[in-house]
Amino acid sequence: MSAQTEQESFAFQAEVVQILDLMVHSLYSNKEIFLRELISNGSDAIDRLRLELLSQSELPEAEGPLRIRVSYDKDAGTITVADNGIGMSRQEVIEHIGTIAKSGTREFLQALTGDQRQDASLIGQFGVGFYSSFIVADRVTLTTRRSGLTAADGVRWESDGRGAYTLETVEQPDRGTTVVLHLREGEDDLLSGYRLRGIIKKYSDHISLPIVMPPESDGEEEAPVNQASALWARPKNELTEQDYKDFYRHVTGDFTDPLAWVHSKIEGTYEYTLLLFIPSRAPFDLWIPQVGRGIKLHIRRVFVLEDSGQLMPQYLRFVRGVIDSADLPLNVSRELLQGSRVVDNIRSNATKKVLRLLADMAQKEPEKYASFWKEFGAVLKEGLPEDFGNRDEIARLLRFTSTRSASDEPDVSLADYVGRMKEGQQHVYYLLAPGLAAAKASPHLEAFRKKGIEVLLFGEGEGIDNWVVASLREFDGKRLQSVAQGSGDLSELEDEAEAEARQQASAELAGLVGRLKEALGGRAYDVRVSSRLTTSPACIVANEPEIDINLARRLRGSGLPSQPVLEINPRHPLVRRLNREPADPHLAEWAHVLFDQAVLTLGARIEEPAAFVGRLNDLLVSLSGDDQSQ
C-alpha cells in the first residue's frame, strides 16, 4: 500500500526568500560550490547517524557501507547527491529546510561584503549551504527518511526557489537523503563525469567518507572519487599547505584561512593524533557559555562527539580541529571522558602543543601574533587562573599596552617590560582602569612618567585583567605592583635629595592632612601626602590592605574601594594655599571638592553630584570676591 499523500504547500520565511534570490542572482560566479555544500551536508548526516547508533550500541554499517553517491542524467538534465546518513523526519524537514531558523541566516545576510567569491564562501559557515543548489537548478527535489522510522515515513520536499515549497509523505525504503537538482538552461557543462569528479577532488577530497560515482564505461566498477581517508591520518610529507587549509574550511565552515596549525601523532603509553588549528578570526559565539567547542573527537577515524570541555581547556576554546584516539572505546560518552587517564593525557599534550605553537608564532611571526592577540587575547588571559600548570607559558604570551607604547595596540610582553626595567627597579608596575583612555589620563601615572618608569595599562572593561593581577603575582622574580594601591612608595628609585624632600613635605603638611581627614569624616579612610603626583592636586588610592582587584571591580559599580585614601600633592598651588591658611572657612568645601574630583579622575562616580556642584559653585563665588557670607 502506497504511503503517498496529497501535496501540501508552504511559504518560506522572509529571510529564506532573500537567500534564494541571492543564490540565483548574486553568487553565480562561483556556481560549483553547490556540490561542495551538498556533499558536506551528506557527510554531516552520516556523522550524526554514527553518533546516534553508537550511543544505542548499534552498528551504523548494518544496512551497508556508509557513503555519498553523486550521479547525473544528461537526458533528464539532473544531478543527484544521495547519502545513507541519518535522514530527516517531516518535522525536521520543515525546521531545517523550510525555515532554517537555527542556521544563522540573519548573520549570513549581515556578513555579506559584495565580493561574490568571498560571499559565496560564507555559505557553509552559516548553514545555508543547501540553498546553493538554486545557483544552478530551477527546481530541487529532496527525498528523505529518518533512521529509525518506517519506509512509509518518507518525505518529499520540492521547490522552484521562488518563495514556496511542497511537502508530501512518500514510500522510502532506505534511510538517508537524496537531493535531485533539475538544472537551469545553460548548465549542461555540469552534466559531465569529468567535470563533477574535478569539483569533488577540488573541494571534498579530504572527506573521510567515500564519495562514489557511476563508472564512465561498461566493465568498470564503482569506486571512490576522493581519497576517502582521514587527512589527519595521512603522513605530513604527503600533505600540502592547501590540503590543511581545505580541511580547516571543511571542519569549521570558516571562509578564511587559519593562522597556524599543528599536526602531531603521539605514540607511547597512549596513541592518538592531533590536528589543531588557530583560526584567524573569532567566531560569533566565542563568549556564549556552554557552546560546543571546536574539537571533534574521533576514535580510530570514526567521529564520536564534539568536545564540551574535556579535551581542551576553556581558555583555548577558540582552537578548532580533530583529535583521533586509538585507545578509547567507540561507545564513549561525555560522562566516561571525565576522569579518564587517556583523556587527561590528550588534554595535557594538546594544550602544550597549542601553547608552543603560539609561542613560536609570537617569536617568529610577531605581526601574525598581533593579529591573533587582537581576536583571542582576552580569552587567553582566562588561562592564568584556570591552568596553574601552564601559567608561566601563558604569562609569556600576554600582551599589554604600556606608557611606552606608540599606539593603543597591546604590543608589550612581560618579558619586554622586565628587559627594559630601570636599574634598581624591583617591581612590574601596572594600572587597572575601566578603559584604556581612563588609564592613560590617570593622575597615578604622573610621578612614574616623570621618572621614565614604564607602567602597564590594564584597561579591559569586563574585569578580565582583574584575573591577571589576581593570578599572576610575579614574573621572572619581579613582583607585580599597582600604582593605585598602597603608599606608592618609589623610594627604591629615589635619590637622596628626593627622599629628603618627600619627608620634609610630609612634616610640613601634617596639620593640613589632619584637618582634611576631619572634614571628610567617614568618606576617606585616610588622607596622606603623595609621592606619585606631579600636576594633579589629589588622587584616590586603595588602602594598603585592600587588594587591588577590589578597586578595579568597584570602578564599574559605586566606584570606590571599601577603604579609599585621599592623597594630596604637596607641590600643587591649591594644596600649598590651603596649608598657608589653616583657618580658611571654606576648608571643608575644599576637602570634599578635592575628594570628589579625585573620584571622577579615577573613573568612578561621586555619591552626591548635586552636593558636589553646590560646593564647587560656593567656592567659585568666594574666589570671585563676591562671597555674601562674609
C-alpha positions, 0 to 999 in steps of 0.5 A: 500500500502506497504511503503517498499523500496529497501535496501540501504547500508552504511559504518560506520565511522572509529571510529564506526568500532573500537567500534564494534570490541571492543564490540565483542572482548574486553568487553565480560566479562561483556556481560549483560550490553547490556540490561542495555544500551538498556533499558536506551536508551528506557527510554531516548526516552520516556523522550524526547517524554514527553518533546516534547508533553508537550511543544505542550500541548499534552498528551504523554499517548494518544496512551497508557501507556508509557513503555519498553517491553523486550521479547525473542524467544528461537526458533528464538534465539532473544531478543527484547527491544521495547519502545513507546518513541519518535522514530527516523526519517531516518535522525536521524537514520543515525546521531545517529546510523550510525555515532554517531558523537555527542556521544563522541566516540573519548573520549570513545576510549581515556578513555579506561584503559584495565580493561574490567569491568571498560571499559565496564562501560564507555559505557553509559557515552559516548553514545555508549551504543547501540553498546553493543548489538554486545557483544552478537548478530551477527546481530541487527535489529532496527525498528523505527518511529518518533512521529509525522510522518506517519506509512509509515515513518518507518525505518529499520536499520540492521547490522552484526557489521562488518563495514556496515549497511542497511537502508530501509523505512518500514510500522510502525504503532506505534511510538517508537523503537524496537531493535531485537538482533539475538544472537551469538552461545553460548548465549542461557543462555540469552534466559531465563525469569529468567535470563533477569528479574535478569539483569533488577532488577540488573541494571534498577530497579530504572527506573521510567518507567515500564519495562514489560515482557511476563508472564512465564505461561498461566493465568498470566498477564503482569506486571512490572519487576522493581519497576517502581517508582521514587527512589527519591520518595521512603522513605530513610529507604527503600533505600540502599547505592547501590540503590543511587549509581545505580541511580547516574550511571543511571542519569549521565552515570558516571562509578564511584561512587559519593562522597556524596549525599543528599536526602531531601523532603521539605514540607511547603509553597512549596513541592518538593524533592531533590536528589543531588549528588557530583560526584567524578570526573569532567566531560569533559565539566565542563568549556564549557559555556552554557552546560546543567547542571546536574539537571533534573527537574521533576514535580510530577515524570514526567521529564520536562527539564534539568536545564540551570541555574535556579535551581542551581547556576553556581558555583555548576554546577558540582552537578548532580541529580533530583529535583521533584516539586509538585507545578509547572505546567507540561507545564513549560518552561525555560522562566516561571522558571525565576522569579518564587517564587517556583523556587527561593525557590528550588534554595535557599534550594538546594544550602544550602543543597549542601553547608552543605553537603560539609561542613560536608564532609570537617569536617568529611571526610577531605581526601574525601574533598581533593579529591573533592577540587582537581576536583571542587575547582576552580569552587567553588571559582566562588561562592564568587562573584556570591552568596553574600548570601552564601559567608561566607559558601563558604569562609569556604570551600576554600582551599589554599596552604600556606608557611606552607604547606608540599606539593603543595596540597591546604590543608589550610582553612581560618579558619586554617590560622586565628587559627594559626595567630601570636599574634598581627597579624591583617591581612590574608596575601596572594600572587597572582602569575601566578603559584604556583612555581612563588609564592613560589620563590617570593622575597615578601615572604622573610621578612614574612618567616623570621618572621614565618608569614604564607602567602597564595599562590594564584597561579591559572593561569586563574585569578580565585583567582583574584575573591577571593581577589576581593570578599572576603575582610575579614574573621572572622574580619581579613582583607585580605592583599597582600604582593605585594601591598602597603608599606608592612608595618609589623610594627604591628609585629615589635619590637622596635629595628626593627622599629628603624632600618627600619627608620634609613635605610630609612634616610640613603638611601634617596639620593640613592632612589632619584637618582634611581627614576631619572634614571628610569624616567617614568618606576617606579612610585616610588622607596622606601626602603623595609621592606619585603626583606631579600636576594633579592636586589629589588622587584616590588610592586603595588602602594598603590592605585592600587588594587591588582587584577590589578597586578595579571591580568597584570602578564599574559599580559605586566606584570606590574601594571599601577603604579609599585614601585621599592623597594630596600633592604637596607641590600643587598651588591649591594644596600649598594655599590651603596649608598657608591658611589653616583657618580658611572657612571654606576648608571643608568645601575644599576637602570634599571638592578635592575628594570628589574630583579625585573620584571622577579622575579615577573613573568612578562616580561621586555619591552626591553630584548635586552636593558636589556642584553646590560646593564647587559653585560656593567656592567659585563665588568666594574666589570671585570676591563676591562671597555674601557670607562674609 
